[in-house]
Amino acid sequence: MKKPSYSSKRRLIFVFIIVMLFFVVLIGRLGFLQIVRGEELKKGALEQWTKGITIKSKRGIIYDRNGKKLALSISASTVWASPPDIKDPEKTAKEVARVLNLDEEFVYNKITKRVGTEKIKQWISNEEAQELRKLKLPGIEIVDDNKRFYPYGNFASHVLGFTNIDNDGLEGLENTYDDYLTGIPGRWIKTTDADSRQLPFDDEKIYEASDGVSIVTTIDETIQHFVEKAAEEALIVNKAKNVTIIAMEPHTGDILALTNKPDYDPNEPRLPLNEDLKKNWENLSQDELLEKWYEMWRNTAISDVYEPGSTFKVITAAAALEENIAKPDSHYYCDGFIRDIKGVVLRCSRWYNPHGSQTLLEGMNNSCNVVFVNLGRQVGKELMLKYTKAFGFGETTGIDLNGEQAGIVPASAENIREVNLATMSYGHGIAVTPIQLVNAVATIANGGNLMEPRLVKELIDEEGNLIKSFDPVVKRKVLSPSTSEAMLDMLEHVVRDGTGTKAYIPGMRVGGKTGTAQKIIEGKYAPGKYIASFVAVAPVDDPKIALLVIIDEPSAGQYYGGTIAAPVARNVLEETLNYLEVTPIFTEEEKEMMTEKVLVPDVRNMKIGEGGKVLTDIGLRYTTEYLDLTSESVILDQFPLPDTEVQKGSIVDLYLNIKEGETIIMPYLIGKDKSEVIEILNDLNLNYELKGEGKAKAQDPAPGETIDINRKIVVEFEGT
Amino acid sequence: MAKKKALQRKKAVDFTLLMSTLILVFVGIIMVFSASWPEAMQDFGNGYHFLKKQVIAASIGLGSLLICMNIDYKIWKKYSLLIFILSLILGALIFTPLGREIKGARRWIDLGITTFMPSDAIKIGSIIFFANFLANKKDKISSLVHGTLPALIIIGVACGAIYVQKDLGTTITLAATLMGMFFISGMNMLHLIFMAAGAVALGFLAITGPENEYRLKRIIAFRDPFAYKLDIGWQAVQSLYALGSGGLFGLGLGKSRQKFFYIPESYNDFIFSIIGEELGFLGTSFVIILFMVLIWRGIKIALSIEDAFGCFLASGITALVTIQSLIHIAVVTSSIPTTGITLPFVSYGGTSLMVYMSAIGILLNISRHANLDRS
């Protein structure tokens, strides 16, 4: 038996020491990894083990001012698949597709994706959820989810807006108050294996979501209903393109109701309400659809500007009264024209039968442009601009909705030429938004304070506890209370005796002002397209509501603000004042008026001057509200029709044979004196430009030519 | 009378070695059970699948250990050549229809009722044969012609038989084991230096060359595993995550998250990571200390036996355990590039467990013949 050598034993000991050293080093390495770097490595490991699922917070409710729910979240289930847990994809796909009425292949593709979780269908019905739960399919989960629900459908939709599929507010208050409404989403943390299946350990954590805050709006659901109904009716009756109505509480700036028709149902914001449109839209491309959607969602009341026309006269009058430039009984004379502006002749709406001598009050009643041009001149361009701006025109009102426009007013007094000042005084040549106008009227009504219009009063929690309350904001003082009072008196007269009598409610003290403006499309007055409007305040002794009705492009024949917008305002006001429990007080005169009736005579086919006289003689009033008449204009139609019994003092609308592109024969002017030429052209109501001095040398158009009455005439003179 | 004399000479075995071995096997069974549960549930619907096989292997291994413990180790010297050739034949069987491929590697032979991994047999076979060779050539070991060259041929044949199975980890383990034995037996130091240079050159060849690209990748991944977290660095990173999340005390027995398919086949080449995750630094240190005790006793036995064959055989068996456990732990701790090596006694694997336990049986028998200060 050979013995191991001594050297072998030495080498063994040497190897042993080396090996032990290695092991000690490895223990050291383990200590470093497990203890020193332990936390860091654990973090990496935790990251890969844990999967977070967002728990949605419940979105806050939108209430009306009386606590009625205008928008709320209802629970609706969502179906999720966790593909790794699905044992039999074919069978599962078949069952799920059957219950949810989906395509089997679509479901199969979803549940076989290489992901941890996959959404199959959002917001299924309770019946579907129940049936699916009964099937107990492994890997198919039914999760409670929230869906936004607007119980009244297309109701205040431009105010409320809507949310997307993830409950993010996209439009309206849902958008502006999104941060409050959303709340803080929670998280469900669970650990999973490398294939995303949940681990059998008790280490899931749930961080509860904190629910969103509810908002209390200034909207009064009842008044909003009146307004919605009235707007819908006006849209249909007048075959209009759009109808906007805003009701505001003058003292607080609270928007009580706001609607634009047509609108949409926020429950289905991408579907038009009109069945025909629905069909049309099916063939549109995505880009075209987007355009249509944004048009449908556009809140005309704050995002569109228009020429206010005669309703703006209240601003001119308020400025004059506040500056003590005029009083309601100041005298003015209307001869039908403003002729002293070089190159233009401005006409009163009743130039063919001039108003003659009037007080300012009467001028307002008659909506006489001449009175207001003169008044505007008295105020002067600096003050005109100052008050226009003071009333909030040319700046956003600050209403809590997105997309508000500022409108267009002259940048400075220097920019206001003579003609601009003249037209501005009766509301032409500036652009305003509906919300600006109603806010300005509210300023007149509330004693002179320009308010910031608001839609939200308070934020409350689930139990109804107040979290935050917003106070009304006075932007600035514009008028003194006495001016406000005088203005309200004038507006009441407009409704009682003037162009606004269709808004008259017996026993109620309603003030208002009519407006009819020809639409400007691409910088030009568009023939046959009008905007009829009416602003109102009621009751004038204690204003509770300021109202604006705008009917855009009425196409059913009538288009005067006093004719089609005033009755709409009247209906809304009557219902609203009744709802607000304002007691009617009838004057003796009213009692008499209510009983005294007359039959409307037939004035059709009469010339305007003649027919007008017939009507005034029997105690009726009439309106044409049309700027481009000739004295030869013949009455084509009248409303009400002949032999209708009406109350004394009612207004008869007259429609004349004015057609667009009406023509005359160009007279011979060559060789005539300048004064002679002016006289001839003025008689024909033509716009002209005169060049040089002396006798007329050349004229354009040539004599005898048939010309449009709107065409500008150029006459050149040369000295002799 | 002769029998009585024999009984008198039959001393007790090394108790410490036996105990540390049995504790390691026990820890192994528990950890294989824990680590294999998720995969066993997924693939077989039975969480005890791997546990059952490991317990059976451990029982057979224990029987084999007891038998080997009581067979005079000198019998192995007598049949050493036969054993070596048999083990090589077993290795060659892989390439016959009996060979069986599992998870892309052809390293098993199918015995009908179970599979068998011949590389484990080759390991022990070549150790016995090489111990015999070294004992026979004891005085000429330092000579080139009689010592180094034949030794290298034996090592080459043994390692070649494993290398053809495309199992570099095991090849290196065996090569290092046999070189260790050669070194202890008294190899020429000058030859060692040349061989070391040769090994470096071989190693370089093994990681370069187009067909060995995967080895180069492993080295790249080793240098910064987190940069290749999702592909080639995946295993290393997952192993580090397991160790790190274990911390000092561990997540608790059975509570590993990493065994849920983050570490594939965690009951095999990464069992030590799971030990680290579930039992913490205390657990890993305990296992390492058990190995240190086992190795200490093995070397003690080698030092105490007054027989060259016994000394080299004891050294070889101890070296095998040492090298393989060192490589496994080094891989798991990202101390060396990743290679698939099981942890002796602990990792799942029937053949390995039975062969290792038998080897310890042989070592225990050697201890009977040694003059140990048994305490």
Interface residues (C-beta under 8 A of the other chain):
Chain A: M1 K2 K3 P4 S5 S7 S8 K9 R11 L12 I13 V15 F16 V19 M20 F22 F23 L26 I27 R29 L30 G31 L33 Q34 I35 R37 G38 E39 E40 L41 K42 G44 A45 L46 Q48 W49 T191 D193 A194 D195 R197 L199 F201
Chain B: P38 A135 K138 G180 F183 I184 S185 G186 V237 L240 Y241 A242 L243 G244 S245 G246 G247 L248 K255 R257 Q258 F260 F261 Y262 G276 G280 F281 T284 S285 I288 F291 M292 I295 W296 I299 A302 L303 I305 E306 D307 A308 F309 C311 F312 S315 A319 T322 L326 I329 A330 T333 S335
